[in-house]
Amino acid sequence: MIILHEHLPQEAEHIAEIVRQIYNIPIRLDDQILRNFFPALLKFQGHLTSQPWKEDTLSEIFSGEKILILTPRDLYCNDHSKDDDWIFGYSRENVAVVTVARMKKRDRQPSETLHIPEKDYLKRIATLAVHEIGHDIIGREHMQPAVWINTKTDYKLPLGPHCTDNRCAMYEVVDIQAPSKEEGYMQLGEEKKYDAGLNDLLERMYPEMLCFPCKEAVNIPERYY
């Protein structure tokens, strides 16, 4: 597996160390600027997620090897809502992405400057990396579909299947701090969840990051080696 980072060597090294510990897969690093990979979203002063054909092209360049992209760009999965469409990362078959844009402050606002202790920042991004890679290599039989629901506007954003154990890195997070009931909630299967904050997850997360069912469901494809 390769971590393709946009001038984020310290972050990439830390993620590589943690991912090796959790999944026991070989990792190498590559520093590249992906100017044309994420389309500009001027409407929100950010970038849209990559298009599948670009991911296929990038995968071909690296001979089908699994790629984790680490970027400072603020990413959105849609252009409908500035408040709801931004994301921490995403995962597709050959490419996973983690953005550090909203990892550096006590709230979710984008920042190029670090406003929290470095160890907390690194723990945040490593957890996201384990999570996004996990979407590709952990079986989903024990997971439930997650949806972010904005209580004020009723805007719904499907988030895909996630673990129901809120101490597991595969539990979904929708913000840095768990949103208030007035803001919204995560629908996880049949349940409404009000604990889907990244800080909350990091406080209660298992030392080994994954719950037992997720560990048992790990199946690493050949493209990781």
Buried (B, 14 or more C-beta within 10 A) or exposed (E): BBBBBBEBEEBBBBBBEBBEEBBEBEBEBEEEEBEEBBBEBEEBEBBBBBEEEBBBEBBEEBEEBBBBBBBBBBBBBBBEBEBBBBBBBBBBBBBBBBBBBBBBBEEBEBBEEEEBEEEBBBBBBBBBBBBBBBBBBBEBEBBBBBBBBBEEEEBEBEBEBBBBBBBBBBBBBBBBBBBEEEBBBBBBEEEEBBBBBBBBBBEEBBEEBBBEBBBEBBEBEEBBE
